[in-house]
Amino acid sequence: MIRTATAADAAVVADLARRTFYDTFAATNDPADMALHLSHAYGVEQQTLEIADRDMTTLLVEEGSDAIAYAQIRAGHLPDCVAGPDPIELWRFYVDRAWHGRGIAQTLMDHVQAVARDRGARTLWLGVWEKNDRARAFYAKCGFADVGEHIFLFGTDPQTDRVMVTSL
Ligand SMILES: CC(C)(COP(=O)(O)OP(=O)(O)OC[C@H]1O[C@@H](n2cnc3c(N)ncnc32)[C@H](O)[C@@H]1OP(=O)(O)O)[C@@H](O)C(=O)NCCC(=O)NCCS
């Protein structure tokens, strides 16, 4: 089941977000940068603020009582290389490792795009780490095109994200 997260989900989203970020990037990054990023990006207080933020939508995917994936759409941020009309950002998109390659990501992407359209967006953009081959392949499979790059500060490490865009 996919639904919009509410304040009551903040702890579950924080835990899932922290775990999936760590699983994805721990092996290929400095532990100190990882610890710094985790400490300021994830926690009940932080996710409570995000879920309440009217410029964002947080989608949560559940299988029975388990939270297995989430995505967040965010308005108000735009790199220069995104040119399409009425843009919105797909800020975070994470599927728990056990569910990779099982179609959850595609289903969640369909929901993300429907929610973005409902918010009046006509362009969906995202930043993805240049070394995250699986995610880049997945987004390309979903119709996103590479239009440029921006810098993502991971702890103290400025990393290059590819910026990808699709029309809604
Ligand atoms: C990115 C993510 C959402 C994609 O979901 P998924 O279920 O793994 O995606 P799929 O298996 O349908 O597609 C991934 C594509 O990557 C490619 N791929 C698969 N395994 C790969 C690997 N180990 N390395 C590189 N590419 C790979 C394949 O082309 C595959 O498409 P195919 O099945 O048509 O051949 C999911 O892997 C994930 O949550 N990863 C961790 C979090 C993350 O990186 N989020 C994105 C942050 S920007």
The ligand as an ORCA input file, in Angstrom:
! r2SCAN-3c Opt
* xyz 0 1
  C      17.284      3.146     -7.117
  C      16.173      2.170     -6.775
  C      14.969      2.941     -6.284
  C      15.784      1.412     -8.053
  O      14.839      0.433     -7.724
  P      15.095     -1.089     -8.189
  O      13.929     -1.906     -7.785
  O      16.424     -1.489     -7.656
  O      15.145     -0.847     -9.754
  P      15.096     -1.891    -10.953
  O      15.717     -3.175    -10.507
  O      13.729     -1.912    -11.526
  O      15.979     -1.138    -12.038
  C      17.272     -0.853    -11.821
  C      17.997     -0.937    -13.151
  O      19.357     -0.744    -12.774
  C      20.164     -1.658    -13.486
  N      20.857     -2.416    -12.467
  C      20.428     -3.455    -11.722
  N      21.384     -3.812    -10.859
  C      22.416     -2.981    -11.065
  C      23.681     -2.842    -10.466
  N      24.073     -3.648     -9.462
  N      24.505     -1.862    -10.923
  C      24.120     -1.053    -11.922
  N      22.913     -1.125    -12.494
  C      22.080     -2.088    -12.079
  C      19.318     -2.437    -14.404
  O      19.383     -1.784    -15.674
  C      17.932     -2.287    -13.846
  O      16.991     -2.254    -14.866
  P      16.444     -3.654    -15.508
  O      15.826     -4.433    -14.389
  O      15.447     -3.239    -16.536
  O      17.618     -4.339    -16.105
  C      16.603      1.163     -5.683
  O      17.675      0.364     -6.186
  C      17.044      1.851     -4.422
  O      16.220      2.229     -3.575
  N      18.356      1.986     -4.237
  C      18.923      2.558     -3.025
  C      18.529      3.996     -2.815
  C      18.896      4.895     -3.959
  O      19.951      4.777     -4.567
  N      17.988      5.844     -4.211
  C      18.170      6.836     -5.223
  C      18.790      8.033     -4.613
  S      18.897      9.345     -5.815
*
